[in-house]
Amino acid sequence: MTKPINFKIQICCGTMCYIMGGASLHSLKETLPAEIKDSVSIEGIPCMGLCNQPDAEHQHPCVLINGEIIKNASNHKIVKQLLNHTEL
């Protein structure tokens, strides 16, 4: 039996991320496929400070998946990333 992969998703709740789409990411749990839903934890975190980078206008909202930064995140993009990791 394969050991389940656990995912820790941290959603940036800084102002820019929140207004640029981060607010809708908090409904992510509802869009997860059944086969991975129980292995995902989701939490909001304070601003990650990525807003000061040169390409900041093209990266909101941001999330961390097990510490890996996902820029311009959407529920679809996050689910796709999770499913790619479960196929390893």
Secondary structure as GFF3:
##gff-version 3
##sequence-region A 1 88
A	DSSP	beta_strand	7	12	.	.	.	ID=ss1
A	DSSP	alpha_helix	15	17	.	.	.	ID=ss2
A	DSSP	pi_helix	18	22	.	.	.	ID=ss3
A	DSSP	alpha_helix	23	25	.	.	.	ID=ss4
A	DSSP	alpha_helix	28	31	.	.	.	ID=ss5
A	DSSP	alpha_helix	34	37	.	.	.	ID=ss6
A	DSSP	beta_strand	40	45	.	.	.	ID=ss7
A	DSSP	three_ten_helix	50	52	.	.	.	ID=ss8
A	DSSP	three_ten_helix	56	58	.	.	.	ID=ss9
A	DSSP	beta_strand	63	65	.	.	.	ID=ss10
A	DSSP	beta_strand	68	70	.	.	.	ID=ss11
A	DSSP	alpha_helix	75	86	.	.	.	ID=ss12
###
